[in-house]
Amino acid sequence: MYALLAIAATVFVAPPAEAQQPETCGIVRAHPAGVLARCGGQMKSLVLDYEDVRRQIRNDPQGVFHFVCPIEEMCESDIRLSGWMIDHTGWSKTTQDETAIFELLRKPPIILRAGAQRAEPSREPPKSTCGVFDIEIATLPAKAVCYDIGENRSTTIVVVAASHEIGFVLLFNQHNIEWQALREKVQNAVPRFKLERATGDSELLRWVR
């Protein structure tokens, strides 16, 4: 195969780099944890998955996905995990600091598009108890903060993970736990996240309409 490619390279001359237009992608279908896009003559699927036999993904009308345990006792002392898709291009233009993360939390999931209402402004944003730290989710570079909310010691770690293709907010929540212990659980959970990718000929689209 590589020999054929070498021969082809000697016969055909590639057009100048400036003449090659970047391929644009259009969303064909979307759900809270992923998208199906048409990129020129190719279809591309990107879906976030969490590999844990105890959990199943469920979506709600607000555009949020949840990795839940059908048998609650199996996850009784484990974190609650949910998230939604964001505008990854918009995130890339922010300072990606604590303020930018909080502002992102006030926006509806991008899957709801223009039909969703922006959250009411907060008088004072909560302060992250762990500052901002770097992490990686399913090969996506990410920023994370920690929030301790309410008297029941509900601790949440918010992770914003995004690349040039897709982006997500992920919420890791548990009651009666310090942020240090929850952060350790999050770091142990990270390797279970996978960004499932698939490509195919756009002609195949007629089979899913």
C-alpha positions in Angstrom: 0.0 0.0 0.0 2.8 2.4 0.9 4.5 1.7 -2.5 1.3 2.6 -4.3 1.1 5.9 -2.4 4.7 6.6 -3.3 4.0 6.0 -7.0 0.9 8.1 -6.9 2.9 11.0 -5.4 5.2 11.0 -8.4 2.3 11.2 -10.9 0.0 13.7 -9.3 1.1 17.2 -8.2 -0.8 18.5 -5.2 -2.4 22.0 -5.5 -0.7 24.8 -3.7 -1.4 24.9 0.0 -3.1 28.3 -0.3 -5.6 26.8 -2.8 -6.7 24.0 -0.4 -9.8 25.1 1.5 -10.3 23.8 5.1 -13.0 21.3 5.3 -16.1 22.5 7.1 -18.4 20.3 9.1 -22.1 20.6 9.7 -24.1 18.9 12.5 -26.5 16.3 11.2 -27.7 14.9 14.5 -26.8 15.6 18.2 -27.7 14.3 21.6 -26.4 15.4 25.0 -23.2 13.3 24.9 -22.2 13.5 21.2 -22.7 14.5 17.6 -23.0 13.2 14.1 -21.4 15.6 11.6 -21.0 15.7 7.8 -17.5 16.9 6.9 -17.3 17.2 3.1 -17.9 13.7 1.8 -17.4 12.0 5.2 -19.6 11.4 8.2 -17.9 11.8 11.6 -19.3 10.7 14.9 -18.0 11.8 18.3 -19.6 10.4 21.5 -18.4 10.6 25.1 -18.6 7.3 27.0 -17.8 6.2 30.5 -16.7 2.6 30.9 -18.3 1.3 34.0 -20.5 -1.8 33.9 -22.5 -0.5 36.9 -23.7 2.6 35.1 -25.9 3.5 32.1 -26.2 6.8 30.4 -29.5 8.6 30.6 -30.5 12.0 29.0 -32.9 14.5 30.3 -35.0 17.2 28.6 -32.6 19.9 29.7 -29.9 18.5 27.5 -27.9 16.9 30.3 -26.6 13.4 30.4 -26.2 11.3 33.5 -24.1 8.2 34.1 -26.4 6.5 36.6 -26.5 3.2 38.4 -29.8 1.4 37.8 -29.1 -0.5 41.1 -28.4 2.5 43.4 -26.8 0.3 46.1 -23.9 -0.5 43.7 -22.9 3.1 43.6 -24.0 4.1 47.1 -20.6 5.5 48.1 -19.6 6.7 44.7 -19.8 10.0 42.9 -22.7 11.3 40.9 -21.7 12.0 37.4 -23.4 14.2 34.8 -22.6 16.7 32.1 -23.5 18.4 28.8 -22.0 19.6 25.6 -20.7 23.2 25.3 -19.7 25.6 22.5 -16.1 24.5 22.3 -15.1 27.3 20.0 -16.5 29.9 22.4 -14.6 28.3 25.3 -11.3 28.4 23.4 -11.7 32.2 23.2 -12.1 32.7 27.0 -9.4 33.0 29.7 -10.3 29.5 30.8 -10.0 30.6 34.4 -12.4 30.3 37.4 -14.6 33.2 36.2 -14.8 31.7 32.7 -15.9 28.3 34.1 -18.6 29.9 36.3 -19.9 31.9 33.3 -20.1 28.7 31.3 -22.2 27.0 34.0 -24.7 29.8 33.6 -25.3 29.0 30.0 -27.6 26.2 28.8 -26.3 23.1 27.1 -25.5 23.9 23.4 -27.8 21.1 22.3 -30.8 23.3 23.4 -29.6 26.0 21.1 -31.6 29.3 21.0 -34.6 27.8 22.7 -33.0 27.8 26.1 -32.9 30.6 28.6 -29.7 31.8 30.2 -29.5 31.3 33.9 -30.3 34.1 36.2 -27.2 36.1 37.2 -25.7 35.3 40.6 -25.0 38.0 43.1 -21.6 36.5 43.8 -19.9 33.6 42.1 -18.9 30.7 44.4 -15.2 30.6 45.2 -13.3 27.4 44.1 -11.8 25.7 47.2 -9.1 24.2 45.1 -8.4 27.0 42.6 -8.1 25.9 39.0 -6.2 22.7 38.1 -5.4 21.0 34.8 -6.7 17.5 34.0 -7.4 15.4 30.9 -10.7 13.8 30.0 -10.9 11.3 27.1 -7.8 12.9 25.5 -9.4 16.3 25.8 -7.4 19.0 27.7 -9.5 20.3 30.6 -9.7 22.8 33.5 -11.4 22.0 36.8 -12.6 23.8 39.9 -14.1 22.6 43.3 -17.3 23.9 44.9 -18.5 23.2 48.4 -22.2 24.0 48.6 -24.7 24.1 51.5 -24.7 22.8 55.0 -24.8 19.1 53.9 -21.3 19.4 52.6 -22.2 18.7 49.0 -18.9 18.9 47.1 -18.8 19.3 43.3 -15.8 19.3 41.0 -16.6 21.0 37.7 -14.5 20.0 34.7 -14.5 21.8 31.3 -13.0 19.6 28.7 -12.7 20.7 25.0 -10.7 20.4 21.8 -11.1 21.9 18.4 -13.8 19.3 17.7 -16.1 19.1 20.7 -16.4 20.2 24.3 -18.2 19.2 27.6 -18.9 20.3 31.1 -18.7 17.4 33.6 -20.0 17.5 37.2 -18.6 15.1 39.8 -20.7 15.4 43.0 -20.8 13.7 46.3 -22.1 14.5 49.8 -20.1 14.5 53.0 -16.7 14.5 51.4 -13.8 16.9 51.3 -12.7 18.3 48.0 -9.3 16.6 48.3 -10.9 13.1 48.6 -13.3 13.9 45.7 -10.5 15.1 43.5 -8.7 11.8 44.1 -11.9 9.9 43.1 -12.2 12.1 39.9 -8.6 11.3 39.0 -9.2 7.6 39.4 -12.4 7.9 37.2 -10.7 9.8 34.4 -9.2 6.8 32.6 -12.7 5.4 32.2 -13.8 8.2 29.9 -13.5 7.5 26.2 -14.3 9.7 23.2 -15.6 7.2 20.7 -14.9 8.2 17.1 -16.3 6.8 13.9 -16.1 7.9 10.3 -17.9 6.7 7.1 -19.1 7.7 3.6 -21.8 10.4 3.7 -23.8 8.3 1.3 -24.5 6.0 4.3 -26.6 8.9 5.8 -29.6 7.8 3.8 -29.8 4.6 6.1 -30.2 6.7 9.3 -32.9 9.1 8.0 
